[in-house]
Amino acid sequence: MGNLDKTQTRKEPITFTGRTRSDAKRKALNYWYMNQTSLAMTIREFSARLVLLPDGKSIVFYEATTD
């Protein structure tokens, strides 16, 4: 993963919760589709920042990371 500039700030993670894993994934992909311009990342880059939680029904997106 890349390094953040000093001007960038870490944003709070976004959680997508659904009735099933597929439903949560659908919500996450819909978020990327609706915000792809402002996110400025490909679907591959977006997917690399998604984490499936142990409950199997929630996915967390970490927009900015720190090294």
C-alpha positions as CSV (number, residue, x, y, z in Angstrom):
1,M,0.0,0.0,0.0
2,G,1.1,3.6,-0.6
3,N,2.1,6.2,1.8
4,L,-0.2,9.1,2.8
5,D,0.8,12.7,2.3
6,K,1.1,14.8,5.4
7,T,-2.0,16.7,4.2
8,Q,-4.1,13.6,4.0
9,T,-6.0,12.5,7.1
10,R,-7.2,9.1,8.1
11,K,-11.0,8.7,7.6
12,E,-13.2,6.5,9.7
13,P,-13.9,3.1,8.2
14,I,-17.3,2.5,6.5
15,T,-19.2,-0.6,7.4
16,F,-21.6,-2.3,5.0
17,T,-24.0,-4.7,6.7
18,G,-26.4,-7.0,4.9
19,R,-28.6,-10.0,5.6
20,T,-26.0,-12.2,4.0
21,R,-22.4,-11.9,2.8
22,S,-23.6,-11.3,-0.8
23,D,-25.9,-8.6,0.4
24,A,-23.1,-6.8,2.2
25,K,-20.9,-7.2,-0.9
26,R,-23.6,-5.8,-3.1
27,K,-23.9,-2.7,-0.8
28,A,-20.1,-2.2,-0.9
29,L,-19.9,-2.4,-4.7
30,N,-22.9,-0.1,-5.0
31,Y,-21.0,2.4,-2.8
32,W,-18.0,2.2,-5.1
33,Y,-20.1,2.6,-8.2
34,M,-21.9,5.7,-6.9
35,N,-18.7,7.3,-5.5
36,Q,-16.0,6.1,-7.9
37,T,-15.1,9.6,-9.1
38,S,-14.6,11.0,-5.6
39,L,-12.8,7.8,-4.4
40,A,-10.4,8.0,-7.3
41,M,-9.6,4.3,-7.2
42,T,-10.3,1.3,-9.4
43,I,-12.6,-1.5,-8.3
44,R,-9.4,-3.6,-7.7
45,E,-8.0,-0.9,-5.4
46,F,-11.3,-0.6,-3.6
47,S,-11.7,-4.3,-3.1
48,A,-8.2,-4.5,-1.7
49,R,-9.3,-2.2,1.2
50,L,-12.4,-4.3,2.1
51,V,-12.3,-6.6,5.1
52,L,-15.0,-9.2,5.8
53,L,-15.9,-9.3,9.5
54,P,-16.2,-12.6,11.4
55,D,-20.0,-12.4,11.5
56,G,-19.9,-13.0,7.7
57,K,-22.6,-10.3,7.2
58,S,-20.5,-7.1,7.5
59,I,-17.7,-5.7,5.3
60,V,-15.5,-2.8,6.4
61,F,-13.9,-0.4,3.9
62,Y,-10.8,1.5,5.0
63,E,-10.4,4.5,2.7
64,A,-7.0,5.6,4.0
65,T,-4.3,3.6,5.7
66,T,-1.2,4.4,7.6
67,D,2.1,2.7,7.4
